[in-house]
């Protein structure tokens, strides 16, 4: 939107237009343009359904904490994706707790 805003000012001398106004207009027009072009509204949610407890996904980056006066750091994560069962994630979480390094 910044590019559109700058082009309006530089190429069309629209010094009275605000960035917020351009942003609001683009947000309104973008889905309308998709429909006009025959692409329909953008799909932003992919519906999923899983049996309770059948799958799990856990992911985290590096964690650094102070615990009992010590600096602890843990990198990595636990199994993720459709093949990870809750028991695999549980086991990995417990091994992650013991894998903390200073």
C-alpha positions in Angstrom: 0.0 0.0 0.0 2.9 2.3 0.6 3.9 1.9 -3.0 0.4 2.9 -4.2 0.3 5.8 -1.8 3.7 7.1 -3.1 2.7 6.6 -6.7 -0.5 8.7 -6.1 1.6 11.5 -4.8 4.5 11.3 -7.2 2.7 10.4 -10.4 -0.6 12.1 -9.9 0.2 15.0 -7.6 -2.4 13.8 -5.1 -0.8 15.6 -2.1 -4.2 15.7 -0.2 -4.5 11.9 0.0 -3.6 10.2 3.3 -1.9 6.8 3.7 -4.8 5.7 6.0 -7.3 6.6 3.2 -5.4 4.6 0.6 -5.1 1.7 3.0 -8.8 1.7 3.7 -9.7 1.9 0.0 -7.3 -0.9 -1.0 -8.7 -3.2 1.8 -12.2 -2.6 0.5 -11.4 -2.9 -3.2 -9.0 -5.9 -3.1 -11.7 -8.6 -2.5 -14.0 -6.9 -5.1 -11.3 -7.0 -7.7 -10.7 -10.7 -7.0 -14.4 -11.4 -7.7 -14.4 -9.2 -10.8 -11.4 -11.2 -12.1 -13.3 -14.4 -11.6 -11.1 -15.7 -8.8 -13.7 -15.4 -6.0 -12.9 -14.4 -2.4 -9.6 -15.4 -1.0 -9.7 -18.6 1.1 -7.9 -17.7 4.4 -9.0 -20.7 6.5 -8.4 -24.3 5.7 -11.0 -26.4 7.6 -9.6 -29.4 9.4 -11.2 -32.1 11.4 -9.3 -34.6 13.6 -10.5 -37.2 16.0 -9.8 -36.0 19.6 -6.4 -37.2 20.7 -5.5 -38.7 17.3 -2.9 -36.1 16.3 -0.9 -33.3 17.9 1.5 -30.6 16.8 3.8 -28.8 19.2 6.6 -26.5 18.1 8.8 -24.0 19.8 12.0 -22.1 19.1 14.7 -21.3 21.6 13.7 -20.7 25.1 15.9 -19.0 27.7 14.8 -18.7 31.3 16.4 -18.1 34.7 15.5 -21.0 37.1 16.9 -21.4 40.6 19.5 -18.7 39.9 20.7 -20.5 36.8 20.4 -19.5 33.2 18.7 -22.3 31.2 18.4 -22.6 27.5 16.6 -25.1 25.3 16.5 -25.2 21.5 14.4 -27.3 19.2 11.0 -28.8 19.6 9.0 -31.9 19.8 7.6 -34.1 17.1 5.2 -32.4 14.8 2.9 -33.3 11.9 0.2 -35.8 11.4 2.4 -38.8 12.4 3.0 -37.4 15.9 0.8 -39.0 18.5 0.0 -37.4 21.8 2.1 -40.0 23.6 5.1 -39.1 21.3 4.7 -35.4 22.0 4.3 -36.1 25.8 7.5 -38.2 25.8 9.4 -35.6 23.8 8.2 -32.8 26.1 9.5 -34.7 29.2 12.8 -35.4 27.5 13.0 -31.7 26.6 12.7 -30.7 30.2 15.7 -32.9 31.1 17.6 -31.6 28.1 18.0 -28.0 29.4 21.5 -26.7 29.1 23.2 -23.8 30.9 
